Amino acid sequence: DEDTVKTLVAMVAGKELGRSWVSTAIAIARRESRLRCDALGRGLPGQEAAGVFQVKPVAAEHLKLDYERIRTDCIYSIYAGIAHMKACLSSNRNRMNNRQMKLCHVYGINGWRLRYD
């Protein structure tokens, strides 16, 4: 249920990113999947964004994650989304605000700067 997923996102984000990123992680997960483990975005079969953070196959491959497992394992999909957030932070020398993080999640590690004023 939504409360359980929210608690899990908060727990993993706090552990992997630090407490200051918990609310951003929850906001991204809520926007992307409504905190649903089984969320599947639009796209060609096998190319849809999947899981709590709606990780795309290309992002999963870049992060060396198992896309099929993201689709079927809720906890793994949360770790995948947090791994993407960590990659976003690393792409900007661990200096990022909430808006930048949200843009990075949507537009990717190389695309978010084009949308940031």
ABEGO torsion letter per residue (X at the ends): XAAAAAAAAAAAAAAAAEAAAAAAAAAAAAAAAGGBAABBBBEBBGABBBEAAGBBAAAAAAAGBBAAAAAABAAAAAAAAAAAAAAAAAAAGGBBBAAAAAAAAAAEAAAAAAABX
